[in-house]
Structures are given as structure tokens and as C-alpha cells.
Amino acid sequence: MGKRLALSDYVNTFGQDLLRRYGERVHKLAINAGFSCPNRDGAKGWGGCTFCNNVSFNPNARKPPTVLEQIESGRRVLRKRTGARRYIAYFQAYTNTYADVSYLTELYGEALAEPDVTGISVGTRPDCVPDQVLDLLSGYQQQGLEVWLELGLQSAFDDTLERVNRGHGFAEYIDAVGRAKERGIPVCCHLIVGLPGEGRERALASLRQVVELGVDGLKLHPLHVVKGTRLANQWRRGEYPPLTCEEYISIACEMIEQTPPAVVYHRVTGTASRDILLAPAWCAKKWAILNGIERERARRGSRQGQGHSAAEPRSFEISRKLRVGSNGP
């Protein structure tokens, strides 16, 4: 019997990419810096996205530990679990560019001053990335630090973004990516599979759009129905049927196949804790999903990039003309 393949044997994973470039394990340290969101405080809207319960996802949201306390706590866990000695400060919770640049400089600098923190990854919305923030990130990169801008797009379809009360459209993503690219800042795009009104064709169409714009990294998430959200109410009324595990695995495998080999996958699935998860139940089982992806990959005999055409154009103008609904549900 041959050696069983790991995910990184057929997917260009972020962990292996860092290992190749740094010669040792480098892990993200997730940080909740207590940011808000313009889609929750009234600047863009109220209540946030229909699927979002930030308080549930971040139990320390109201008074999180300090950045340094979170780094110390995270490094203790990771050193014990993986032996890692180098880290990337991952500003994850809420909209991590939603503040004055002087405050961001102080906050990010606090994390980057730690000698074992080799870089920064900033999660944010496409409509919250002013030039001053991009210049700040570019400055870190010029110092030799690892820098990633993580943009939560979720879907390239404006009608879907409106349906989930996202508060921005695809045009804002195009603009943010273009300005990041001008500065050479790597972009990781977050896509949610199984949004209301969306299935396989729209997931693949969104992928094609972000690939065409020149994305550097990707994160895939199945949509979770969690407590305290408008999506939960829609699910209870029978208005939102979640994907099955088999459907998600099949779509994820096809998306991986159609992703250029050079694009780094930061994540191919996501989970929610059982105490807040309502549906689908399989979203609490990370390894079951990963093992399912491996079985489906083996059945298909596939790997990342085998379904991607290198001749496809990468034009911002084509993406600006994306017609909502043109690719089916």
C-alpha cells in the first residue's frame, strides 16, 4: 500500500508555502483587537451580515486581552502543539483596518515588535482599505516582513452580497485589489460556498473572477448557520437549505482544480463551535470534511490547477462587467 497523500501533496497550502520559504514552521497567531465593523455601527448598515454573529464567534469581543497577551497565549499553545518558533500576527476578528492609520500603526507595531513575529496578516472588508493603510502595509513589506491583506469578499455577485446585507459590492473588491497590487501587497480572498441563492456554478464563477484579478491566496468556507443571526431565522422558516457535506466537498474539489497552482490556499474549509452552530451539523467536523476532500480528490485523481487554463486573461475591465445572475444559481 502506497503512502497516503497529505493535503499539501495536491494543494498549495499556506503552511507548506511558508515552510519552503522560511525553512521552518511559521504559524498564524489569531488576534482580536476589538475592532468594530461599518456594517454594524451604522456607517454602512446595522446588524451586520445575515450570517454573522460576531459576539458568538469572539467571546472576548467586548473586552479582549491585549495584543501582547494574545500573542503570548497563542505562542504557548503552538509551541507545544507544533514546535513552531516563528509567527505571523493575524488580526482576524471584525474589520481590522477600521480605524485611523495612526492607531493602526501603533497597534500593528506592537505585534511586530515581538522578535519571533515575522509578519502580519490583516483581515478586513474591501470597502475599508484606504491608501494610507495600504502604504502602511507596503512599508512593512519593504522592511522584509511577511505581509498579507485578507479581503472578505464571499461572493462576486452583487445580488448575493445585497441578499446577505454585506454592505458593499464587487466593485469595491476590484478597487481594493487593484490598489494593493500596485504596491505589491499579496491578497488573500475569502469566499463562502453555499450562500443563499448560490450553488456550484456561482461558487466557480466567483472563483474565476478573483483568479482573473490576480489573487495570491484563497480561503474557502462553507456557510454556517449560527445562533443569533438573521440567517438562523431564515433557516428555521425553511427559507435557507444548507449544503450537504457531500455537496460542499464536491464544490471545494472543483474549485481547487480550477485554481492556478501558484495561488496559496490558506484554508479549504471552516468550522463553527458546537455551542453556537445550528446547521449544518457537519460544519463542526473539520477533519471529516478534510478527509472527505481527500477521498473525493483521490476518486477524481485530481490536484490543484489541473482544470485551470493558463491562457485565461487577467483583466480588471472584464471583471467590472460581471453580470449578476449570468452564471445561474
C-alpha positions in Angstrom: 0.0 0.0 0.0 1.4 3.4 -1.0 1.9 6.4 1.3 -1.3 8.3 1.9 -1.2 11.8 0.5 -1.5 14.8 2.7 -3.5 17.9 1.7 -0.2 19.7 0.8 0.7 16.9 -1.7 -2.0 18.1 -4.1 -2.9 21.6 -2.8 -0.5 24.6 -2.5 -1.1 25.1 1.2 -0.1 28.2 3.2 1.7 26.2 5.8 3.9 24.4 3.3 4.5 27.6 1.3 5.8 29.2 4.5 7.9 26.2 5.3 9.5 26.2 1.8 10.3 30.0 2.0 11.5 30.2 5.7 12.9 26.7 6.2 10.9 26.2 9.3 7.3 26.2 10.6 5.6 29.6 10.7 2.2 29.8 12.2 -0.5 32.4 12.4 -1.4 33.8 15.8 -5.1 34.9 15.7 -5.7 38.3 17.4 -8.9 40.0 18.3 -8.0 43.7 18.6 -11.6 44.8 19.5 -12.4 46.4 16.1 -16.0 47.2 15.0 -17.5 47.0 11.5 -19.1 49.7 9.4 -21.9 47.3 8.6 -22.7 47.1 12.3 -22.2 50.6 13.7 -24.4 52.4 11.2 -21.7 53.8 8.9 -22.8 51.3 6.2 -25.6 49.5 7.9 -26.9 47.9 11.1 -26.7 44.4 12.4 -24.0 43.1 10.1 -24.2 40.4 7.5 -27.2 38.0 7.8 -24.8 35.1 8.7 -22.7 36.9 11.2 -22.8 36.7 15.0 -19.5 38.3 15.9 -20.2 38.2 19.7 -20.7 34.4 19.4 -17.6 33.9 17.3 -15.5 36.1 19.5 -16.4 35.6 23.2 -13.8 38.2 24.3 -15.2 40.8 21.8 -16.3 43.3 24.4 -13.0 43.3 26.3 -10.4 41.2 24.6 -7.0 40.6 26.2 -4.2 42.9 25.0 -2.4 42.1 21.8 0.7 41.0 23.6 -1.3 38.8 26.0 -3.0 37.1 23.0 0.4 36.6 21.3 1.9 35.0 24.4 -1.1 32.8 24.9 -1.1 31.7 21.3 2.6 31.0 21.1 2.4 28.8 24.2 -0.2 26.7 22.5 1.5 26.5 19.2 5.0 25.7 20.6 3.5 22.8 22.5 1.4 21.6 19.6 3.6 22.1 16.6 7.0 23.2 17.8 6.8 26.5 15.8 9.1 29.3 16.8 8.1 31.9 14.3 4.7 33.5 13.9 2.5 35.8 11.8 0.3 38.2 13.7 -3.2 37.6 12.3 -5.6 40.4 13.0 -8.7 38.4 12.4 -11.8 39.5 14.3 -14.0 42.2 12.9 -12.7 44.8 10.4 -9.0 45.2 11.2 -8.4 48.4 9.2 -11.4 50.2 10.5 -9.6 52.9 12.4 -7.3 55.9 11.9 -4.0 54.9 10.4 -2.1 56.4 13.4 -3.9 53.9 15.7 -3.3 51.0 13.3 0.4 51.9 13.2 0.6 51.7 16.9 -1.4 48.5 17.1 0.3 46.6 14.4 3.7 47.8 15.6 3.0 46.4 19.0 2.7 42.9 17.5 5.6 43.3 15.0 7.9 44.4 17.8 7.9 40.9 19.1 11.2 39.2 17.9 9.5 35.9 16.9 6.7 37.7 14.9 7.9 37.6 11.3 5.0 39.3 9.7 1.3 40.4 9.7 -1.9 39.3 8.1 -4.8 41.7 8.3 -8.4 40.6 7.8 -10.8 43.3 6.6 -13.6 44.3 4.1 -12.9 45.5 0.6 -14.6 48.8 1.4 -12.3 49.6 4.3 -8.8 49.7 2.7 -7.8 53.3 2.2 -4.5 54.1 0.5 -2.9 55.1 3.9 -3.5 51.6 5.2 -2.0 50.0 2.1 1.0 52.3 2.3 1.5 51.2 5.9 1.4 47.5 4.9 3.7 48.2 2.0 6.2 49.8 4.4 6.3 46.6 6.5 6.9 44.5 3.4 9.8 46.8 2.4 11.3 46.0 5.8 11.4 42.3 4.8 8.3 41.3 6.8 5.7 38.8 5.6 2.5 40.8 4.8 -0.9 39.6 3.7 -4.1 41.6 3.1 -7.1 39.3 3.6 -10.3 40.6 2.0 -13.7 39.1 2.9 -15.4 39.1 -0.5 -17.6 36.0 0.0 -19.2 36.2 -3.5 -18.5 38.1 -6.7 -22.3 38.6 -7.3 -23.8 41.9 -6.2 -27.3 40.4 -5.8 -25.9 37.8 -3.3 -24.0 40.5 -1.4 -27.1 42.5 -1.1 -29.1 39.5 -0.1 -26.8 38.8 2.8 -26.6 42.5 3.7 -22.9 42.7 3.0 -22.9 46.5 2.6 -20.5 46.5 -0.4 -20.4 45.2 -3.9 -17.9 43.5 -6.2 -16.6 46.9 -7.5 -15.1 47.7 -4.0 -13.2 44.4 -4.1 -11.9 45.2 -7.6 -10.7 48.6 -6.5 -9.0 47.4 -3.3 -7.2 44.6 -5.1 -6.0 46.9 -7.8 -4.5 49.4 -5.3 -2.9 46.5 -3.3 -1.4 45.1 -6.5 0.1 48.5 -7.4 2.0 48.2 -4.1 2.9 44.5 -4.5 0.9 43.5 -1.4 -0.3 39.9 -1.6 -4.1 39.5 -1.3 -5.9 36.5 0.2 -9.6 36.4 -0.8 -12.3 34.8 1.4 -15.1 33.0 -0.4 -18.1 31.4 1.2 -19.7 28.4 -0.5 -23.4 27.8 -0.1 -24.6 31.4 0.3 -28.4 31.9 -0.1 -29.3 31.6 -3.7 -25.9 30.2 -4.7 -24.7 26.8 -5.6 -21.8 25.2 -7.6 -22.0 27.5 -10.7 -21.9 30.7 -8.8 -19.1 29.4 -6.5 -17.0 28.6 -9.5 -17.9 31.9 -11.2 -16.7 33.8 -8.1 -13.5 31.9 -8.1 -12.9 32.7 -11.8 -13.4 36.4 -11.1 -11.0 36.6 -8.3 -8.4 34.5 -10.1 -8.7 36.8 -13.1 -7.9 39.7 -10.9 -4.7 38.1 -9.8 -5.4 36.8 -6.3 -2.4 35.4 -4.3 -4.2 33.4 -1.7 -7.7 31.9 -1.1 -9.8 30.8 1.9 -12.9 28.7 1.3 -15.6 28.5 3.9 -18.9 26.5 4.0 -21.7 28.7 5.2 -22.6 28.1 8.8 -26.0 28.8 10.4 -25.2 30.1 13.9 -27.3 31.3 16.7 -28.3 35.0 17.0 -28.3 35.7 13.2 -30.9 36.6 10.6 -29.8 33.6 8.7 -30.8 31.4 11.6 -34.3 32.8 11.4 -34.4 32.2 7.7 -33.2 28.6 8.3 -35.9 28.0 10.9 -38.6 29.2 8.5 -37.3 26.8 5.8 -36.1 29.7 3.6 -32.5 28.6 3.6 -31.5 25.0 2.9 -27.8 24.4 3.8 -25.5 22.5 1.5 -24.9 18.8 2.4 -21.3 17.8 3.3 -21.1 15.9 0.0 -22.1 18.9 -2.0 -19.5 21.1 -0.2 -16.7 18.6 -0.7 -17.5 18.2 -4.4 -17.6 22.0 -5.0 -14.4 22.6 -3.0 -12.6 20.0 -5.0 -13.7 21.5 -8.3 -12.7 25.0 -7.1 -9.2 23.7 -6.1 -8.9 22.0 -9.5 -9.7 25.3 -11.2 -7.2 27.4 -9.1 -3.8 28.2 -10.6 -1.0 26.2 -8.9 0.8 29.3 -7.8 -2.2 30.5 -5.7 -1.8 29.6 -2.0 -4.7 28.0 -0.1 -4.8 29.4 3.4 -7.9 27.3 4.2 -10.1 24.9 2.3 -12.9 24.6 4.9 -14.0 26.3 8.1 -15.9 25.1 11.2 -18.1 26.6 13.9 -18.2 25.6 17.6 -21.0 23.2 18.5 -22.4 25.6 21.2 -23.4 28.1 18.6 -23.8 26.0 15.4 -27.4 25.3 14.3 -26.8 23.9 10.8 -25.4 22.0 9.0 -24.1 19.7 11.7 -21.2 18.6 9.6 -19.7 22.1 9.9 -18.4 21.2 13.4 -16.3 18.3 12.0 -13.2 19.8 10.4 -11.3 16.5 9.9 -14.3 14.8 8.5 -14.5 17.5 5.8 -10.8 17.4 5.1 -10.8 13.6 4.9 -13.8 13.8 2.6 -11.9 16.2 0.3 -9.0 13.8 0.2 -11.3 10.9 -0.7 -13.0 12.9 -3.4 -9.7 14.1 -4.8 -8.4 10.5 -4.9 -11.6 9.4 -6.7 -11.2 12.2 -9.2 -7.4 11.7 -9.5 -7.1 15.5 -9.3 -4.9 18.2 -7.9 -4.8 22.0 -7.7 -4.5 23.7 -11.1 -5.3 20.8 -13.4 -8.6 22.4 -14.5 -7.2 25.9 -14.9 -6.2 27.3 -18.3 -3.0 29.4 -18.1 -4.2 31.2 -21.2 -7.1 32.8 -19.4 -6.9 36.7 -19.4 -6.5 38.6 -16.1 -8.3 41.8 -16.9 -9.8 44.2 -14.4 -12.1 45.6 -17.1 -13.7 42.2 -17.8 -14.4 41.7 -14.1 -16.0 45.2 -13.8 -18.6 43.9 -16.4 -19.6 40.9 -14.4 -23.3 40.5 -15.0 -25.3 39.5 -11.9 -27.1 36.2 -12.5 -25.4 35.4 -15.7 -23.9 32.2 -14.4 -27.0 30.7 -12.8 -27.8 29.8 -9.2 
